[in-house]
Amino acid sequence: MKIYSLLVVICFTSLYLEAQATYKRTLKLMGSRFDITVVAKDSTEANLYIDLAVDEISRIEALISSWDPNSQTSKINNNAGIQAAKVDRELYDLIKRSLSITKLTDGAFDISYASLDKIWKFDGSMTHMPDEEEIKSSVRKVGYQNIILDDRNSTVFLKLKGMKIGFGAIGKGYAADKAKSLLIENGVKAGIINASGDMTTWGKQTNGDDWKVAITNPLNKNKAFALLPITNGAVVTSGNYEKFVNFNGKRYTHIIDPRTGYPSSGIISVTVFAPKAELADALSTSVFVMGKDVGLNRINQLPNIECIIIDENGNIFTSANIKINKI
């Protein structure tokens, strides 16, 4: 789940540059809040552009939603353990890229997480920790190795009966990227797609400045500690400081390690900067699961990827090459 664990403040201006102005619309798509911002000559043009983005995001949702019984993702899940499902190349390629990220993160990111038995509850109703055997059993149908792809026929086969895939940790980022690409193709010079903390930008503000995000510690929300420019890239924030349980003096959060069935611990917020929101989306969740040290080490090995981690004590850690402008 993506939430505003770091306050994202988008710096707008009312100044005009070449008769351009900034227009924004907020709406609910893919079950989440989307803020779509474009730079356009007037409100009529802006609304046309934003409508294009909305239609594209809705199209993506219809393709990848595991809740829609008519989606191609549901077709894959319904045929688990039975037969391969033929899907559009777009969905096939998304699944293929997802498996590449899984291998990159040693299984910390895994779209077959949807097969997890829901034994952890973070609504206040849990009174004791599940036993070890129950936790082990919860991941029995999870495993990217059981997702079989056929490049020639664009088919996807889940080997285990009852196995499922889902795009909760990559889907909104992908939709934001696709909406951005469509708007650029249609001549929109600058804008932001913000999908509940999955944000991708292009161009500049109307005064010529870069878009900027203000970073705050979720344990001290009243003051931002840094302001970072975002130039034709993406930033995704994942947080779990609101959904957690405490057992035996240890804090367990709602992001589950798909390899073990145990919740992540030690981190309350991860922000990842990357060229694409899809990749930043997947990596932000992965860092939670990998932990601070392994997560930073992995991020430091990737070109053009940076991150900021805040642990449960409010300490801030950054990847090697990030440039932070302290406020």
C-alpha positions in Angstrom: 0.0 0.0 0.0 1.3 3.4 -1.0 0.6 6.3 1.4 1.9 9.7 2.1 4.5 8.7 4.6 6.7 11.6 3.4 4.8 14.8 2.9 5.0 15.6 -0.8 4.7 19.3 -1.4 4.5 20.3 -5.0 5.7 23.8 -5.6 3.4 25.5 -8.1 3.4 29.1 -9.3 0.8 31.4 -10.7 3.2 33.1 -13.0 2.7 32.6 -16.8 5.4 31.6 -19.2 4.5 31.9 -22.9 0.8 32.1 -22.0 1.0 28.8 -20.0 -0.5 28.1 -16.6 -0.7 25.1 -14.2 -4.0 23.2 -13.8 -4.7 20.3 -11.5 -7.5 17.8 -10.9 -7.8 15.4 -8.0 -9.9 12.2 -8.4 -10.1 8.6 -7.4 -8.8 6.0 -9.8 -7.6 2.4 -9.2 -9.0 2.7 -5.7 -6.6 5.5 -4.8 -6.2 9.2 -4.9 -4.7 10.6 -8.2 -3.6 14.2 -8.6 -3.1 15.0 -12.3 -1.3 18.3 -13.1 -0.6 19.7 -16.5 0.8 23.0 -17.9 -1.6 24.3 -20.6 -2.7 27.5 -22.3 -6.2 27.5 -20.7 -8.6 25.4 -18.7 -10.3 24.0 -21.7 -7.1 22.6 -23.1 -6.0 21.4 -19.6 -9.3 19.5 -19.1 -8.9 17.8 -22.5 -5.4 16.7 -21.5 -6.4 15.5 -18.0 -9.4 13.5 -19.5 -6.8 11.7 -21.8 -4.8 10.8 -18.7 -7.9 9.6 -16.8 -8.9 7.4 -19.7 -5.5 5.9 -20.0 -5.3 5.1 -16.2 -8.8 3.6 -16.4 -7.7 1.4 -19.3 -4.7 0.2 -17.4 -6.9 -0.6 -14.4 -9.2 -2.7 -16.5 -6.2 -4.6 -17.8 -4.4 -5.4 -14.6 -7.0 -5.4 -11.8 -7.3 -8.6 -9.9 -10.6 -7.4 -8.5 -12.3 -7.2 -11.9 -13.5 -10.6 -12.9 -13.4 -9.6 -16.5 -9.7 -8.5 -16.5 -6.9 -10.4 -18.2 -5.2 -10.7 -14.8 -8.3 -12.5 -13.4 -8.2 -14.7 -16.4 -4.6 -15.7 -15.5 -5.6 -16.3 -11.9 -8.7 -18.3 -12.7 -6.7 -20.6 -14.9 -4.0 -21.3 -12.2 -3.0 -24.9 -12.2 -5.3 -25.6 -15.2 -3.9 -24.0 -18.3 -1.9 -21.1 -19.7 -3.9 -17.9 -20.4 -3.2 -15.8 -23.5 -3.0 -12.1 -22.7 -2.3 -8.8 -24.5 1.4 -8.2 -25.1 1.3 -5.1 -22.8 0.3 -7.2 -19.8 2.7 -10.0 -20.7 5.6 -7.5 -20.8 4.6 -6.0 -17.5 4.7 -9.4 -15.9 8.0 -10.1 -17.6 9.5 -6.9 -16.2 8.0 -7.7 -12.8 9.9 -11.0 -12.7 13.1 -9.2 -13.6 12.6 -7.0 -10.6 11.9 -10.1 -8.5 15.3 -11.5 -9.4 17.0 -8.2 -8.9 15.6 -8.0 -5.3 16.1 -11.7 -4.5 12.4 -12.3 -4.3 11.6 -9.3 -2.0 9.3 -8.1 -4.7 7.0 -10.8 -6.1 3.7 -10.3 -7.9 2.6 -13.8 -6.7 2.3 -12.2 -3.2 -1.4 -12.1 -4.0 -1.4 -15.9 -3.1 -0.6 -15.1 0.5 -3.0 -16.4 3.1 -4.2 -13.3 5.0 -3.3 -14.3 8.5 -2.0 -10.9 9.6 -4.5 -8.2 10.5 -3.5 -4.6 11.1 -6.9 -3.2 12.1 -6.4 -3.7 15.8 -8.1 -7.1 16.0 -5.0 -9.2 16.4 -4.4 -10.3 20.0 -1.5 -12.7 19.5 1.1 -13.5 16.9 0.4 -16.3 14.4 2.3 -19.5 15.2 5.4 -20.4 13.1 3.7 -23.2 11.1 0.8 -21.0 10.2 3.1 -18.3 8.9 5.1 -20.9 6.9 1.9 -22.3 5.5 0.7 -18.8 4.4 3.3 -18.6 1.6 2.8 -22.1 0.2 1.4 -20.8 -3.1 3.7 -17.8 -3.4 6.7 -18.1 -5.6 7.7 -16.4 -8.9 9.4 -19.6 -10.0 5.9 -21.0 -10.6 5.0 -18.2 -13.1 5.6 -19.7 -16.5 5.9 -17.3 -19.5 5.7 -18.2 -23.2 7.2 -15.4 -25.3 6.1 -16.7 -28.6 2.4 -17.1 -27.7 2.1 -14.3 -25.0 0.7 -16.8 -22.5 1.1 -16.9 -18.7 0.7 -20.0 -16.6 0.5 -20.2 -12.8 1.6 -23.8 -12.0 -0.2 -24.1 -8.6 -4.0 -24.4 -8.3 -5.2 -21.3 -6.3 -2.1 -19.3 -7.1 -2.6 -15.6 -7.9 -0.8 -12.6 -9.1 -1.4 -8.9 -8.3 0.0 -5.6 -9.2 -0.5 -3.7 -6.0 3.2 -2.8 -5.6 3.8 -1.8 -9.2 0.4 -1.1 -10.9 -0.1 2.6 -10.0 3.5 3.4 -10.9 3.0 1.8 -14.3 -0.3 3.6 -14.8 1.4 6.9 -13.9 4.1 6.3 -16.5 1.7 5.4 -19.2 -0.4 8.5 -18.6 2.7 10.7 -18.7 3.8 9.1 -22.0 0.4 9.7 -23.5 0.3 13.3 -22.5 3.8 13.9 -23.8 2.8 12.4 -27.2 -0.1 14.8 -27.3 2.1 17.8 -26.8 1.8 18.5 -23.1 5.1 20.2 -22.2 5.1 19.7 -18.5 3.1 18.1 -15.7 2.9 15.7 -12.8 1.0 12.4 -12.3 0.8 11.7 -8.6 -0.8 8.3 -7.7 -1.1 8.4 -3.9 2.7 8.9 -3.6 3.7 7.4 -6.9 4.7 10.5 -8.7 6.2 11.1 -12.1 7.1 14.4 -13.6 8.2 16.0 -16.9 9.1 19.5 -18.0 9.3 22.4 -15.7 7.0 24.8 -13.8 5.7 27.8 -15.7 8.4 30.1 -14.1 11.1 27.8 -15.5 12.0 26.1 -12.2 12.1 22.3 -11.7 9.2 20.6 -9.9 10.2 20.0 -6.3 9.2 17.7 -3.5 9.6 18.5 0.2 10.7 15.6 2.4 9.5 15.3 6.0 10.1 12.7 8.6 6.7 11.1 9.4 7.6 11.2 13.1 8.0 15.0 12.8 5.6 16.1 10.1 5.7 19.8 11.0 9.0 20.5 9.4 10.5 19.4 6.1 14.2 18.6 6.3 15.0 18.7 2.5 13.7 20.0 -0.8 14.6 18.0 -3.9 14.1 19.0 -7.5 12.6 16.3 -9.8 13.5 16.6 -13.5 11.7 14.2 -15.9 11.8 11.4 -13.4 9.8 9.6 -10.7 9.6 9.5 -6.9 7.7 7.0 -5.0 7.1 6.9 -1.2 6.0 3.8 0.7 5.1 4.0 4.3 3.9 1.7 7.0 3.9 3.8 10.1 0.1 3.7 10.4 -0.5 -0.1 10.0 1.4 -2.2 12.4 1.1 -4.5 15.4 3.4 -5.0 18.4 4.2 -8.5 19.8 6.9 -9.3 22.3 8.3 -5.8 22.1 8.7 -5.9 18.3 6.9 -3.8 15.7 5.5 -5.7 12.7 4.2 -3.7 9.8 1.7 -4.4 7.0 4.3 -4.9 4.2 4.8 -8.7 4.2 8.0 -10.5 3.0 6.5 -12.8 0.3 9.4 -15.3 0.9 8.7 -15.9 4.6 5.2 -14.7 5.4 6.6 -12.4 8.2 5.9 -8.7 8.1 8.8 -6.2 7.6 10.2 -4.4 10.5 12.7 -1.6 11.4 11.7 0.8 8.6 8.7 3.2 8.6 9.3 5.1 5.3 11.1 4.5 2.0 11.3 7.0 -0.9 12.8 5.9 -4.2 13.9 8.2 -7.0 14.1 6.5 -10.5 13.6 7.3 -14.2 10.2 5.4 -14.1 7.5 5.3 -11.5 7.0 1.6 -12.2 10.5 0.7 -11.1 10.4 3.2 -8.2 7.1 1.7 -7.0 8.4 -1.9 -7.0 11.8 -0.9 -5.4 10.2 1.1 -2.6 8.3 -1.9 -1.4 11.3 -4.2 -1.9 13.6 -2.0 0.4 11.1 -2.5 3.2 11.4 -6.2 2.9 15.2 -6.3 2.3 15.8 -4.0 5.3 18.0 -0.9 5.6 21.4 -2.3 5.0 20.6 -4.8 2.2 18.2 -2.3 0.6 20.8 0.6 0.5 23.4 -1.8 -0.8 21.2 -2.9 -3.6 20.1 0.6 -4.5 23.7 1.7 -4.6 24.4 -0.9 -7.2 21.7 0.4 -9.6 22.3 3.3 -12.0 20.1 6.4 -11.8 18.3 5.1 -8.7 18.5 6.7 -5.2 16.5 6.4 -2.0 15.8 7.9 1.4 15.0 5.5 4.3 13.6 6.5 7.7 13.7 3.9 10.4 11.3 3.3 13.2 13.4 5.6 15.5 13.2 8.5 13.0 16.8 8.2 11.8 17.3 9.1 8.2 19.6 7.2 5.8 20.3 7.9 2.1 21.8 6.1 -0.8 25.4 7.0 -1.8 24.8 9.6 -4.6 21.6 11.4 -3.7 22.0 15.2 -3.4 19.8 16.7 -0.7 19.2 20.4 -0.4 18.8 20.8 3.4 16.2 23.4 4.3 
